[in-house]
Amino acid sequence: MPYRIAFSRNSLSHLQAFTAREQRIIRDALIEQLSNEPTVPTRNRKEMRPNWLAIWELRIGDFRVYYDVDEDESIVDIRAIGIKEGNQVRIGGEIIEL
């Protein structure tokens, strides 16, 4: 059964900060990568060290999507979307330490 992708209010504002082209790239990758088996590690998807933001990270080029998964409800909860700049991640205009 495919997982439903749900955006938090913050993650929607993070997504809207990108250009329409970038938003399309991110949305297409979310559907392709997270609709089925979002908790299986892949080359672009990994479980993160314990942190305050999310359990999982999806890499889409320089973009980073942070998410949690509710296995019982089959929901992928998108918590934040940012962009990798060097060895830092910028989310919502702020540099975030993970």
N, C-alpha and C positions, 0 to 999 in steps of 0.2 A: 504494500500500500504506500503510495507517495506521501511524503511529508508536506504539510502546509507551512508556508513561510510567512511569519508574522514579524512586523517591524515595530520596535518600540517608538515612542514619540521622538526621543532623541535621535534614534538612527534614521528616521525619516528626514529630520532637519539636516543631519550629516549628509544624506544622499542628495538632498536638494541643493547643497552647496556646490555640487559638481556640475559641469556642463551637461547638456542633454545627451551628448554623445557618450560621455563618461558614465552617466546614469544608465544608459542602455547597455553598455558593456558590463557594468556591475550587475544589473538585473538579469541579463542573459546568463551570466556565470552563476548567479545564485540558483536559478532554476536548474541549470545543467548539473551543478556540483552538489546541491543540497536537497534536491527533491527525493533522492533515493540514497539510503545509507549515509547520512550526514555524520555519523560517528565512526566511520571507517577511515583511518589515516591514509592519506595519499601524498603524492608529491607536493600538492598545493594546500592540503588540509591537515592540520595537526592539533593535537590536544596540547593546551598550554600549561605551563607551570601554574600553580595556584596564584590567583590574582583577584582583584576586586571587580574586574570588568566582565569576563566571560571565560568559559571553559575551552572553547574551540576558536581557532583562527583559520580563515580561508584567505589564501593569497591569490590575487587577480592582478598580475603584473606588479605595479607599485601600490595598488590599492590593497587594503586589509579590511576584512569583515570579521567582526568578533560576534560569536553567537553561542547560545546554549540550546540544548535539545531536551524536549519533554517526550521521552519514549512512549509513555502511556497514552498520550494524546496525539502523538505523531505530529508534533509542532516544532519547527525550527524558529527560535526566538532571536532575531537579529538585534543585538545590543548596541553596536557601534560600527561606523564605517569611517575609515581614515585613509591616509596616504602615507606611504613610507618615504621618508626624506633622509637619505644617508642611513644612519643607524637609529633614527628616531621615527616615531609615528605621530602625525598631526591629525587630531580628531576634533572637529568643530572649531578649528582655528587655534587649538592649544596643543602643545607638545605633551604627550602622555607617556609616563613611565610605567612599563608593565613588568 
